[in-house]
């Protein structure tokens, strides 16, 4: 007891003879005894809490004691809530690798640590997408930068916002249909606001000789086309919402002289795929199908307002996507090369997208490892990143998981951020997948799912005559990669395909009931992101699409990553002040 009291007095710089400090000392002793802490443990917890609130270490007071006690109770509750999922994850891996001699290095004594299995139910996912400053409350025993070179504003942490009753694969048909209907109704309002000559939307299943406008979702007629057949003129079905079409599915025919109205001039047509929301003008002649004579292009996302000139707002950034190690080993040589480059260039922001420890890697699947996946992540990523931050203390690191990350306890999409145990440093920020955030008022939209490749597999490009087109300077990019990126922007969704094709469903694990969290913007009328990062196995690129700079850094195992710089000084829209390039590992 005397040792604990003396340690607390030494920390507080107080003595027992001081009446004002006696009560505070007794309160600290009570907290340490209640939660089995040493004086040093209590000091560390207060410093972490204080820095998270005020970005500085404040003087410890009576009010501070109450705050620390409340924080300790929150940590205990979170630990208890996660114990069930952690034990389930460990049980899964033990069962899977129980007979594997290659996994004996870990399995002989039983797995320890939070080995997170991709097959377990989700723990949490983010709710609303409100932009709020991220608040950090994290124990940290290393040097902390006094200030960052960028101002980061992001979503609230997913685990705190996800309703406790949300359970993946336990969703009802009503929940799924409500989500899909809400998406169609939102686009219906967008069409009515942007095409002023349209007074109301029609019902695609009602017979009429007069042309009218309908809004619906493209669906593949699998029975008519057969297994493995892509979308084509003969396999189109239009699905309506319950409010505008009683939820009916009506066969769709596109007229030979089809017109494309309101799109960018020079595109020459429109891309269709399962799940695409479309606005069509035509009629139902009573033959059991809707004949579309005109496709009304979904209005593009408006540009962000031009930021004021401010040289202090300039920053540079490195963007890399996993896998970070080749299939043949877990040496992480590409990642080690990149982190060496980062220590030389010292960018203000480092954005890393998973998978970090890939559940599909042969060594992981066969148990050919001597560490748990969580230990691999901490050893291969957190330790090198902390070393980088010690050399570049004003930098910020952003981590976005993948559905293939075995260290994530949420293997569905949308996906919450990694567990706090993987943070390692207040300057390492854990983001959900997908994520929306801003750096010095430049907005970013990031997703680790290969949506570009999936769209390329499902895309059916239908040509038509352009009418009332949007003319822009320079002319809108019409190459295949730009078109695929444009689908994401126009559909306002990080993953606009529905349903997911069976051959790539394991890469997505789409949680339909939470598709609202896949929105690229909060509402259909909000500006598009200034920068959109969409890693893909397709050829790497960096280009301006509509009002956004779209980057595909490809995978680090292919030897490529992206660099970005923003010039705060100058005039014009963000896309004109952002320079992005694809770099190769040296």
N, C-alpha and C positions, 0 to 999 in steps of 0.2 A: 504493500500500500504506500509506504513512505517513498519507495522508488518511483512509483507512478506519479505521486504528488510532486516530487521534486522534478521529474521530467516535464510535467505540465507547467510548473512554475518557470522552468528554464525556457520553455517554448514561448510562454506568454510574457516573459520578462517581468514577472510579478513575484511577490513574497507573501507568505501567510499573514504577516503583520499588517498588510494593507487591507483595510476593511472593504474597500470597493472591489478588490480582486478576489476576496475570499469566496464570495458567492459564485463567481465565474469559475474558479478553480474547482469547487465542489461539484458544479454542474458538469464540467469536463470529466471529472472522475466518475460521476454517475453514468455518463454516456459510454466511457471506456469499459466500465464494468458490465453494463447492460449488453453491449454488443461485442464484448471480448476483443477490444482494441488496445493497442499500445498508444502512448502519447504521440509517437511519430506517425502512426496510422491516422490518428485524428487530425494531425497537422496536414498530412497529405490530402485528406479528404476535403478539408476546408480550403486549401489552396486551389484544388481543382474546381470546387464549386464557385469560389470567389472569382477565379479567372474566367470561368464560363459565363458569369453574369456581368462582370464589369471590365473584363479584359485586363485586370490587374489584381494583385493580391491585397485585399483589404485587411484592416485591423480586426481581430477576433473579439466579439462582444457577446453580451447575453442573447441578443437577437441572432447572432451568428450561430450560437449553440443550437437554437431552435431550428434554424435552417439546415444545419448539418444533420440533426436528428431526423428531420423529415426526409432528407436525401438518402440517408442510410435505410430508412424504412422502405422508400421507393425501390432501392436497389435489391433489398431482400424480397420484396413482392415480385419484382421482375425475375429474380433468380428462381423463386419457387414456381412461377408460371412457366418457366422454360424447362424445368427439370423433367417434366413428363415427356416433352418432345425430344429432349436430348437422350433420355434413356431409350426411347423408341428408336431413335436413329442408330444408337450403338447396337441395339438388338438386331436391327436390320443388317448391319454390316457384319456382325458376328455370324449371323445365319448364312449370309451369302458367301463368306470366306472361311467358314469353319473347317472345311476339308481342303483348303488350299495351303500346301506346304510353302508356296512362295510368299504367303502372307504371314508366315510363322514369326517373323521378326516383331510384328505387332500383336498378332493374334494369340501367341503362346500364353501371355499373361493377361489377356483381355484388353480390349481397346480402352484407352483413357483419353480424356479431352473431348471436346464437342465435335465428334464426327457426324456431320449432317448428311443424311441420306436424301437423295433427290426424290424418293418415292413417298415420303411422309406427307401428311396433310399440312397445309400452310399455317403459319402462325399469325401472320399479319400482312396487310397490304395497305397502301396509302388510300386515304379517302379523298377529300377535296384537294384541289390543285392550287390553293391560294399561295401567293408568293409572300413569304415572310423570311426575315433574317434567320439563319440557322443558329441555334443556341447550343453551345458545346458544354457538357459537364462530364469531364473525363479525367481520371487520374493520370498524371504525367510527371515523370521524374527527370526529364531532360530540359535543356534550354528552350525557351519559347520566344518566338519572334515578337518584337514589340508591335509590328504592324505588317500587314500584307500589302503587296503591290496592287491588289485588286479588291474591289468590294463585291463579295459574293452574296447573292440573294437567291434562295431556292425554296423548294417545297417543304412543308412540314414533314417531319420524319414519318415514314409510312407506318411503322409499328405503333406509333402513338395514335394514329388517325383511323386505323382499320377497326371496324366494329367487331366485337368479340364473337358475334354469332355467325360471321362469314365463314363458310366452310367450302372449300373447293370440292367439286364433284358431288355435293349435296344440294346444289341449286335446283330449284323447281323449274318446270317448263314455263310457268307464269313469269318467273324472274327473268328468264332468258328472253321471252317474247316482249316483256315490258322494256328491256334494254334495247332490243332491236327496233321496236316501234318508236321509242323516244328518239333514236338516231334519225329515222325517216322523217318524223314530224319536224325535227329541227331543221333538216335540209329543205323541207317543204316551205317553212317560214323564210328561209334564206332565198329561195327561188322567187317567192312572191314579192320580197322586198327589192330584189335586183332586176326583175323583169316586170316593170310597172304596168305593162299592157295585159298582164295575166291577173284576173280578178279573183279566181279561185281554182283549186285543183279538182280534177275529176276522178271518177271511179273507173279503173281500166276494164272491169268486167261488165259494165253497163253498155248495152247496145245504143249506138248513136251514129247518125250520118254526119254530124258536125264534129270538127276537130276540137280537141280539148287537151289540156296539159295534165300529165300525171307524174308523180314522183314515186319511185320504187327502187327495189334492190334487184340487181341482176343475179339470177340463180341458174346453175347448170342443170339441164334436163338430163340426168344420168341415165334414165331408162331409154330415152330416145337416142342418145349418143353412144351408149355402151361404156364399159369400164375403161378407164385410162384415156378417154378422149377429151381434148381441150375444148374450150368454148368455141362455138362457131355459129353461123347464121341459123342452122337448123336446131340448135340445142339451147336457145335463149328462152328464159322464163322471167317474167317480171313479178316480183313479190311486193305487195302493197302493205301499208300499215292498217291497223284496225280502224283508225279514225278516218282514213281517206279511201280505203278500199276493202274494208272488212277482213283484212289480212289474207286476201285471196292471192293465189298464184295463177297467172294468166300467161299462156304461150305468147311469145313476142316475135314479131316479124319486122325486119327493117326494110323500108322501101328501097328499090334499086336506085332511085334518085334522091337518096337521103341527104339532108342538109344539116350542117353543123353550125349552130347559131351561138354567137357570143364567146367563142373561143379565141385563143391567140392566133393572129394571122400567120399563116405559113406552116402550121402544124399538119394540115392536110387530112385530119381525121380525129378520132377519139378512141381511147383505149378502154376496153371492157374486160371485166374479170369477175368471178364469183364474189359477191359481196359489195360490188361497186354500186354506189347510190347514183341514180341517173334521173334526169328530168326529160320527158319525152312528149312531143306533140303529135297527135294522131287520133285514131278512132277505132272503135270496136264495131265492125260491120255485122256482127251476129254470127260469125264463123267460129267462135270459140277462141279467138286470139285478138291481140291488140296490134294494129299496124301503125308503126311509127314512121312518120314522114320527116320528122325533124328531131334532132337531139339538142337540147339546150345545155350548153356547157355550164358546169358548176362554177360559180364566180371564183376567181383566184383570191387568195388571202391578201389583204392590203399590206402595204409596206409599213414598217415601223417608222415613226417620226424621226427626222434627222436630228441626231444628238448635237448639242452645242460643241463648239471647238474647245478642246481642253487637252493640252499636251500631257497633262498628268494622268489622263485616262488611258493612255497608250499601254498596251501590254502584248506579250508574246506567249505562245502556248504550244505544247506538244501533245499530240493525240495518237494513241496506240491502242490496238485491239488484239485480244487473244484469239487463238491459243498463243501462249508465250514460250512454249517449248515444243519441239517436233514430236511426231508420233513415236520415234524410235527410243526416246529416253525422257527423263525428267531432270535434265541438267539445266534447262532454262538458259541456254547460251544466247539466243536472240535477246532475251530480256536483260541479261547481264551486259550485253553490248550496248543496249539502249540506255540503261541506267548510267553506264560510263559516259555516254554522250551527254546525258542530262547534267552530270556533274560539271561538264565543261561549259555547256551553253547556259545553264541556270535559267530556264524559262520561268516566267511568273506563275504559270499554271501548267500542271501535268494532268491530262485526262486519260484514264486507263479504263478500258471496257473488257469485261470477262469474255470467255472463261479464264479464270486464274488457275484453278485446279480442276481440270476437265474430267467430269465423271465418265466420259466416253473414252478417255485415254487408256490404251491397252494395259499399261503398268498399273493404273488404278483399278481397272476391272479385274485384273488377275492377281491383285494383291502383291505386286512386285515392288513394295515400298517398305521402308524401315521406320517411317513416321506416319502419324495420322495426317489426313489432308489439312486439318487446321494448322498443324505444326509446319507442314510444307509451306502453306501460305505465309505464315508469320516469318519463317526462315528465308523464303525466297523473295517475298515482296515487302513486308512491313519493315524488316531490318534494313534492307538496302534503301528503302524510301526514307527512313529516319536518318540514315547516313547522308542521303542527298539533301534532306532538309537542314541538317546540321551545317552543310556547306553553303546552302542557299536558304537562309532562315526566313526570307520574305516571300518564299514561294508557297503555293497551295497545290495540294494533290486531291483529285476527285476520282473516286472509284465507283464504277457502275457494274453490277454483277451480270451474269448470264444464266439462263435457265439450265445450262449444263454445268454450272459450278456446284461441285459436291460440297463446298463449304457453306452454301446457302441453304437455309431451312425452308425456302419457299421456291419450289421448282416449277411454278406456273407463271404465265405472262398475262397481265402485268405482275411485276415482281417487286417485293419490297427490298430495301437496302440490306447489306450484310449486317450481321450482329455487331453490337458495339465492342465486343471483345477483339474485333479485328481492326479497330481504329488505330490504336498505337500512338497517335499524336494528334493534338488539337487541329493541326493544319492538314490532316488527312480527313477529308469529308466523304461520308458514305452516302451514296445516292441510290434511289430506286431505278428500276428498269421498266419502262422508259423514264427519262428524267427531263424536266424543264427547269432552267435556272438562268441567271444573268450574271455577267461579269462586267463591272463598270458600265451598267445599263445596256450592254449588248446581250441580246437574248439568244439562248442555245436550246436546241431540242436534240436529245441523244437517245439512241436505242441500240441494244446489242443484238437483237434478233435480225437475221438476214432477210429483211422484208424485200429488198430489191431482187434477190434471186427468186424468191417465191412469186413475186409479181411477174417476173420474166417468164416463169414456167406457165403461169395462168393467163397471161395477157392475150387478148384478141383485139388487134387494131383494125378498126372499121373506118375506111376512108369515106369522105363525103364532101359535098360542095360547101365551102365556107361562106357564111352570110353574117353581116353585122359583126365582123371580127374586131378584136382588140388589136390596135396597131401600136407597137412599142418600138423604141429605139434604144439599143440595137434590137434587131428582130429576135423573137423568143427562140431559144435553143430547141431544136426538134430531133436531136439524136436520141437513140434508144435509152441511154442512161438518164438523160434529162427528162424524158417522158416518164420513166419509172419513178423518178424523184417527184415529178409533178403530180403523179397520182396520190402520193402520200400527202402532199400539201393541199390539193384540191379536195380530197376526201376528209381532210382534217383529222387523220388517224394514223398512228404509227404502224398499225396493222389493219388495213382496210379489207383484207380478204376474209370471206366467210361463206361456207365453212372452210376450215383449213384442209388442204389436200392431204390425203392419208399418208403419202410417201414422205411428207415433211412435217407431219403433225407432231412428231417427237421433238422437233426443234423449237416448237412454240408452246405446247401445252396451254392453249388459249383458254382463259377464264372469261367466258362470254358475259356473265353477269356483271363483271367489272370492266367491260369494254369502254365505259365512260372515262376510265383512267388512261385510255390510250389516246386521248385527244391531244393533238399537236398544239392547240390553243384552248383557252378556257371556254370560249364561245365561238360559233362559226364566223362571227363578224370581227373577231379580234385580229390584229396584225399577225402575220406569219413570223416564224423565228428568223433572226438575222443569220444564224448559223445552224445547220442541221447536219448531224453526224450519223451516217447510216453505214456501218461496216458491212462488207459483203465479200463473198468468194468471187464475185465478178471483178472485172479489171478495175483497179484503183483509179480514182479521179477526184478532181476538185473543180467545181464550176458553179457559175451563177445560174440558178433556175428561178425564174420569175423574180421575186424580191429577196431570195435567200441564197446564201452561199452553202452549197451542199458538198459534203466531203465523204468519200469512201476511202479510208486509209488502208483497206484490205486487212490482212492478218499479219502480225509481226513475224510469224513463222515463214511468211513469204518474203520477208526482208524489207517491208515497207511500213512507214508510218507517216503522219501528217504534221506539218508545222503551220502555225497561224500567227499572224501579227495584225494588230488593230492600231490604226493611227488616230489618236484622239484629236490631233490638230488638223483642222481642215473643215470643209463643208460638204454637204451631200449626205445621201442615205448611207447606212452602215455597210451595205454590200459594196459601195464604192470606196470604202476606207478599210476594207478587210482584204488581206492578202493571204491566201492559203496555197500551200505546195505539198506535193508528195515527195518525201525523202526516203533514201535507201540506207539501210544499215551499212556502216563502213566495215 
